[in-house]
Amino acid sequence: MAEHQRICIKAEIIAKCAGDLAQALQKWDDYLRYEKNMSRHTLRAYGSDVGEFINFMFDHLGTQPSLNDLSEISIRDFRSWMSKMTIGLKANASRARSLSGVKNLLTWLDKQGIMHNAAINIVRSPKIPYKLPRPMHENQAFDMIENAGMLEKKDWVGMRNSALFMLLYGCGLRINEALSLDIKDLPEGGFLRVTGKGNKQRQVPVLTIVEQYLNKYLSSCPYHHNDKNDKNRAIFLGARGERLNQGVAQYAMRTLRSSLGLPENATPHALRHSFATHLLQNGANLREIQELLGHASLSSTQIYTEIDSKRMLETYKKAHPRA
């Protein structure tokens, strides 16, 4: 149970549940991890959202909520929970995600024949403003990569940051995909095998310059120098030789963009957006970009055409004499 509590449902939340609900949460956690193959990030989000809801129910009922309590929650109760999140200044996107997590749990319980609650389907999700991804300009991406080591005390750490940022921009990887790579996953024959969301694998072509940045970093890293034959060692390592933490990489980029005077949209994920946008601007088609990004649906990739159209319109308005 310990691993499940660490990844999805916290021990203090389980303690607030009646025995039948605690057991159901354990099975739901297994379903999310082993059948749906959800990422650790999604598991943590669902666990956090459901945990907050159980906290609400515990306070609302004054006792440990059971499966029977869950089945009898009214639309008024759900709205009280949503109102409490609003009072707590939770943004629409966060409240929508919380509702989605609880709906996932209740829908699963219903399909398993464990319990049924019709009221959850009446609760409306908060409206989320439509936002386009904010890619970086080509020169901004290049500046970020080339100067990634300017604030680092150790040369190999700077080379690591440059290699990581180049991989994100050169291959369009998600930050967690890049940090999950091991030595055995290094490019072969010009391709990199990446494990994405839902443990789905895809092959991504690797530019020569990306391999050059990776090799330069690997040859400079003291930990890789000492363990050349450890194929299961992470490619990107922290200062103590452990797998690089995502928060450390994000912090490095935040401090770097401040020093370079780059906008707030200069984030690791923006490098992925930039990869897709710049490919589209230079003639790649959507199907190709979809495959490279690992999108399950083409509709997820089509958003980049809106970015391109928006920029085209801005350029038109600036350049046309009658605009």
N, C-alpha and C positions, 0 to 999 in steps of 0.2 A: 504493500500500500504506500510505502514511503515515496517511491519514485513517482507514483501517480499524484500524490499530494504536492510534490515539488514542481511537477510540470503543469498540472491542471488545477486541481482543487486543493486548497490549503488545508492543513490539519485543523486549524482553528475554525474553519467553515464546516468541515465534517463534524466537528464536535457540537455544532449548533443544530445538527439535523437529527431527526428520529432515525432509528436503525434501518427502516425500510427505504427511506430516502437516501441515506448514506450508501447503502448497497446499490441502489439504482444509479447514483452518481458514479460509482466505481465502474459499473457496466457501461455507462455512457462514455466515460473516459476511454475505456478499451475500444469502444466503437469508433470514436474520433481518431484514435491513434493507429489502430491496426486495420480497420476496415476502410476508413476514409483517408488514411495516411496524411493527416493534417500536420502542418509544420509546427515546430515548437512555439513559434511566435503566435500562431492562431490558437493553439492550445492554451497558452498563457492568457490570451485575450478572452477566450470563452470562459476559462476558469475564473478570471477576475470578474467578469460581468455576471456570471451565475452566482459567484460568491457574494457580490454586492446585493443581488436580489434576495438571496437566502438571509443575509443580514437584515434586510428590510422586513422579510417575513418573520424572522425571529423577534424583532422589536414590535412588529405589528400584532402578532399573536400573543406575545409574552411567554412563548414556550417553543420547544423544538418543533419546527414544521415537519409534517409527515407527508407521504404520498397522498393521503386523503385530503390533507389541508391544501396541497398543491392543486388537486382536482376541483376544489371548491372556491378557489380564488375568483372573485368577481371582476367585472370590467372596472368597477369603482376602485378596487384594490390595485389593479394594474395602473390605472390613471394616477392614483396616489403615489405609487412608486416612480412613475415618470415625472410627476410634479416635484417630488423630492430631489430628483436629479437636476431638474431645472433650477430649483432654489439653490442647489449646490454649485450652480454656474457651470454645469456640464454642457459642452457645445452640442449642437444638433447631431453632428457626426458621431460623437461619443454616445449619445443617448440612443441613436439608431443602431449602433453596434451592440449596445447592451441589450436592447430589445431583440435583436437578431440572435444573440447567444441564448437568451431564455427561450425564444421560440424554437430554436434548434433542439434544446433539451426536451421541451414539452411535446414537440412533434415526434421525436424519437420515442418517448415514453408512450405516446398514443399508438404509434405503429407497432410497438412491441406488445401492445395489449396490457400494459402495466397500469395506465391511468389515462383519463381523457379530460381535457379542459377546453371548452369551446370559446371561452371569453378571450383567450389570447389572440384569436384570429380577428377579433374586432378592433384591437388596439392599433391605431395608426402610427406608422413610423414618422418621426420628424422629418421635415423636408431638408434635404442636404443641398446646399448651393452647388451648381455645376461648375467644376473647375477644370481648366485645361492643365496638363502637365507643363512645367516651366523648365524647358531645356536651357542649357548654357550656350553661349555663342562659341564658335570654334576656337577663337583666340583665348577665351576664358578657360575652356577646357585644357588647352595647351599650357597656359600659364599655371594652372593648378597642378598639372602633372610634372612640369619641369621644375617647379619651385617647391615641391612637396617636402623636401628635406631642409628647407632654409631655417626652420625653427627648432630642428631636432639636434640634440647634443651629440648623438651617436650617428656616424655616417650610415651605418647599415640600416638604422631605423628610418632615415630619410629615403634610402633606396627602397626599403619595403613599402613606404607610403607611395612613392612614385610608381612602383610596380603594381600595387593594388589599384590605384586610380587609373593607371593605363589599362589594366585588365577590365575594369568596369566600363571605361569609355570605348576600348578597342573591341570588346566582345559583347557589351550590353548586358553584363551580369547584374543580378541583384547582389547587394552587399553580403547577405547571408550565404548566397551560392558561392561567392568568391572565398569567403572565410571558411567554408566547409571543405574546401579542396585540400587533398593530401598530396604528398610527393608522388604517389602512384597515379595521380590524376593529371600530372603534367602533360602538356600537349605532345601528341605523337602524330607524325605525318601531317602536320599543319592543322590538326583539329583537337579540340578540347571537349571531353565528355563532362557535361554538367548535370547535376541532380537538382531539379527545381521543385516547385510546389507539388505536393502530393507524391513525392518521390519519383516524379516523371523525369526521365533522362532525355537529353538532347545533345546533338553534336554541334559545336560552334566552331567555325573557321577562325584560326588565330593568325593575325598578321605577324610578319617577321619582327617588327618593332616591339610588339607585345612580348614575344619570346626573348628579345634582347633585354628588355627591362626586367623580366623575371629572372633570367640567368645572372644578370648583374647583381640583383638583390641576393639570390641564393648563394652566389660565390662570396658575398661579403658578410652574410649572416653567420655569426660564430656557432650558433646551435646546429645549423645545417652542416657546417664544416666538420663538427664533431660526430655527427650521426648521418653520414652520407648514405648508409644502407637501410635506414629506417623509412620504409616506403609508406608507413601509416602515420608518419609525423605530418602535422599540418604544414602547408606551404607558408602561410602568413603567421608569424609568431610574435608574441609580445616581448617586452623587455626582459622577462624572466624565462623565456623559452616555452611558454605555454601557448596554446592556440590564441590568436589575436581576438580580443573581445570587440564586438561591434561598436560598443560605446566609445572605446579608445580610438577607433578609426574615425568615427563621426566627430569626436572632439578635435582630433588632429586637423580635420578639414575645416571645422568652425574657426579655429585659431588662425589657420592659414588664409582663409578667405578674408578675415578681418585685416590681416597684414597686407594682403594683395589688393584690398579695396574692392573685392568681388561682392555681388549682391547676395541676399539671404538664400536665394534659390540654388546657390552653389553647394549642393549636398551630394553624398554618394549616389543617391537615387537619381539625382538630376543628370549624372553622367550617363546613366542608362537611358534616360529620356533623350539626352543629347545624341547618343548613339543612333537611336531609332529616327529621330528627326533629321539628322544630317544625312543618313542613308537615304531617306525619302527625298530630301531636297536634291540629292545627287543621282536620282534615277532608279533606286531600288523599288521593287513593287511590294505591295502590302503582304502578300502571301509569304514572300521571302523574309520580310521583317518579322512577321508573326512566328515563323519557325525559329528564327534566331533568338527572339525574346522568350520563346516557350509559352506563348499565350494559347490557352485552350480554345478561345473563340476569336474570330477575326474582328468582331465588334470591339474587342479590347484594343486592337491595333489601330483601328480606324480613327481613333482619337487624334493620332498624329497628323492625319490629313487636315484636321481642323486647325491645328497649330500652323501648318504650312499655309493654309488659306488665309488665316488671320494675318500672318506676316506679309503675305503677298498684298493684301488689301492695305496694310499700313504703308508698305513701300509705294504702292500705287498712289495713295493719298499724298504722300510726301513728294513724289516725283512728277505727277501730272500737273501741267500749268494751270488747269482750270479746277483743280481740287480745292 
